[in-house]
């Protein structure tokens, strides 16, 4: 099980990436989160999506795009 520190660091890594590049392909985002597994990144994206901070949308047949949700200004932990 991931510690709170790891969870918080991953969350901030994802949000920082989305602030610098507003539209991110899921696979590219996973690759940019070195040091974390695909499962860790996807679970965090799932939580961010459920909380309304990010949107995960089907982009192409086998591709998903991740964006910050409109009107949301996520802050650093």
Backbone bond lengths (Angstrom), bond angles and torsions (degrees), N, CA, C in turn:
res aa  C-N    CA-C-N  psi(-1)  N-CA   C-N-CA  omega(-1)  CA-C   N-CA-C  phi
1 X - - - 1.454 - - 1.523 108.84 -
2 X 1.315 116.81 136.38 1.455 121.50 -178.91 1.520 110.40 -72.42
3 X 1.308 115.70 144.21 1.457 119.87 177.02 1.518 109.47 -78.00
4 X 1.330 116.22 165.20 1.462 120.59 178.86 1.527 110.24 -60.91
5 X 1.332 117.02 -39.63 1.462 121.17 -179.26 1.533 110.65 -60.83
6 X 1.318 117.10 -44.87 1.465 121.29 179.01 1.520 110.32 -63.81
7 X 1.330 116.47 -43.88 1.463 122.08 179.00 1.531 109.83 -60.11
8 X 1.308 117.13 -46.58 1.460 122.08 -178.61 1.528 111.05 -64.92
9 X 1.323 117.18 -40.93 1.461 121.49 179.92 1.531 110.53 -65.95
10 X 1.322 117.09 -41.35 1.460 120.98 178.57 1.525 110.36 -66.09
11 X 1.304 117.37 -43.85 1.465 121.57 179.08 1.521 109.88 -57.10
12 X 1.325 116.89 -48.24 1.456 120.57 -179.12 1.528 111.28 -66.20
13 X 1.314 118.09 -36.08 1.464 121.50 177.36 1.524 110.50 -61.23
14 X 1.322 116.66 -44.13 1.469 121.54 179.84 1.527 110.57 -65.68
15 X 1.328 117.06 -48.27 1.465 120.19 -178.32 1.530 111.53 -65.13
16 X 1.319 117.23 -38.20 1.467 120.52 177.69 1.530 110.05 -62.53
17 X 1.322 116.51 -43.07 1.464 120.53 178.83 1.527 110.70 -60.90
18 X 1.321 117.18 -41.36 1.468 120.78 -178.68 1.522 112.11 -73.05
19 X 1.310 117.49 -25.71 1.469 119.39 175.37 1.524 110.75 -71.81
20 X 1.328 117.07 -32.56 1.465 120.09 -178.15 1.527 112.46 -86.95
21 X 1.322 116.59 -27.41 1.469 121.63 178.73 1.522 106.90 -136.17
22 X 1.334 117.37 98.05 1.471 121.44 -170.95 1.522 116.65 -59.28
23 X 1.337 117.83 -26.80 1.467 120.54 178.28 1.521 107.88 -121.43
24 X 1.300 115.89 117.14 1.465 121.17 -176.40 1.517 109.62 -123.72
25 X 1.322 116.60 130.08 1.455 119.92 171.83 1.530 107.11 -70.66
26 X 1.314 117.07 140.34 1.463 121.32 -176.95 1.524 111.86 -54.99
27 X 1.322 118.07 -47.50 1.464 120.51 -178.89 1.525 111.89 -62.88
28 X 1.331 117.54 -37.32 1.462 120.76 178.16 1.524 110.67 -67.08
29 X 1.315 116.12 -39.67 1.465 119.42 178.55 1.525 110.76 -64.87
30 X 1.314 116.75 -43.98 1.472 120.69 178.02 1.527 109.62 -58.50
31 X 1.328 117.01 -44.20 1.460 120.94 179.32 1.521 112.29 -64.95
32 X 1.323 117.99 -29.96 1.463 120.74 -179.34 1.528 112.24 -79.31
33 X 1.311 117.26 -11.15 1.471 121.63 -179.57 1.529 109.54 -98.36
34 X 1.320 115.51 61.11 1.459 119.28 -178.80 1.531 110.03 -61.69
35 X 1.293 114.99 145.54 1.454 120.09 -178.35 1.523 113.69 93.12
36 X 1.312 116.19 -7.24 1.462 121.45 178.09 1.521 108.75 -120.95
37 X 1.314 116.79 149.68 1.456 120.52 177.73 1.524 110.54 -81.32
38 X 1.335 115.73 163.12 1.460 120.98 176.24 1.526 109.43 -56.95
39 X 1.322 116.83 -42.96 1.470 120.63 -179.06 1.520 111.85 -62.95
40 X 1.326 117.84 -42.30 1.459 120.56 178.90 1.528 110.38 -61.77
41 X 1.324 116.48 -45.64 1.465 120.38 -179.02 1.525 110.06 -64.44
42 X 1.317 117.69 -46.01 1.457 119.67 -178.47 1.530 111.71 -64.23
43 X 1.319 117.74 -40.18 1.479 120.58 178.18 1.521 110.92 -62.31
44 X 1.324 116.61 -39.86 1.473 119.60 178.41 1.520 110.93 -68.62
45 X 1.320 117.56 -40.24 1.468 121.13 176.41 1.529 109.51 -61.63
46 X 1.317 117.05 -40.78 1.461 121.25 177.52 1.530 110.58 -58.92
47 X 1.324 117.07 -45.39 1.472 120.70 178.92 1.529 111.39 -64.61
48 X 1.321 117.13 -43.11 1.468 120.80 178.54 1.527 111.14 -64.09
49 X 1.310 116.53 -35.74 1.455 121.36 177.95 1.532 110.62 -68.76
50 X 1.302 116.26 -44.65 1.472 120.40 179.92 1.531 112.31 -65.09
51 X 1.340 116.39 -31.44 1.471 119.89 179.41 1.533 111.53 -82.48
52 X 1.332 116.94 -5.85 1.450 120.80 177.19 1.522 114.60 85.00
53 X 1.327 117.67 10.63 1.462 120.56 -178.69 1.526 112.53 -83.61
54 X 1.322 117.04 -28.80 1.457 120.88 178.95 1.524 109.63 -134.35
55 X 1.319 114.71 162.04 1.459 121.41 175.18 1.517 109.02 -118.87
56 X 1.303 115.42 136.54 1.461 122.51 175.51 1.521 106.01 -116.44
57 X 1.340 116.33 116.10 1.456 120.88 -175.98 1.516 110.52 -128.44
58 X 1.317 115.12 143.54 1.457 119.91 174.99 1.520 107.59 -65.44
59 X 1.329 115.30 129.90 1.461 120.19 -175.63 1.526 110.83 -108.55
60 X 1.292 116.50 -46.82 1.463 123.45 176.97 1.519 107.29 -134.98
61 X 1.311 115.49 -174.50 1.459 119.33 -176.54 1.530 112.55 -54.03
62 X 1.321 117.64 -45.93 1.466 121.30 -178.20 1.525 111.96 -121.89
63 X 1.318 116.71 29.04 1.453 120.49 -175.27 1.523 110.58 -134.68
64 X 1.326 115.12 143.51 1.457 121.57 176.95 1.514 108.86 -123.77
65 X 1.330 115.96 146.27 1.457 122.15 179.64 1.524 108.68 -114.53
66 X 1.306 114.23 140.32 1.458 122.06 -179.35 1.519 108.40 -116.04
67 X 1.337 117.29 130.58 1.458 122.70 178.07 1.519 109.25 -137.54
68 X 1.332 116.03 158.05 1.457 119.55 171.47 1.521 107.74 -69.42
69 X 1.309 117.16 142.55 1.459 120.68 179.58 1.525 109.46 -69.73
70 X 1.323 117.38 141.20 1.465 120.47 178.62 1.524 110.81 -59.83
71 X 1.315 115.45 139.49 1.457 119.98 178.14 1.508 115.26 79.57
72 X 1.327 117.46 -2.06 1.455 120.64 178.82 1.521 109.40 -100.03
73 X 1.291 116.05 137.18 1.463 121.73 175.68 1.511 107.61 -125.24
74 X 1.330 117.16 81.71 1.454 119.19 -178.19 1.519 111.12 -61.77
75 X 1.311 114.52 141.16 1.457 120.39 -179.65 1.506 110.03 -107.88
76 X 1.306 115.52 162.27 1.457 120.66 178.40 1.511 110.06 -71.04
77 X 1.312 117.04 148.48 1.460 121.89 175.29 1.508 109.39 -83.35
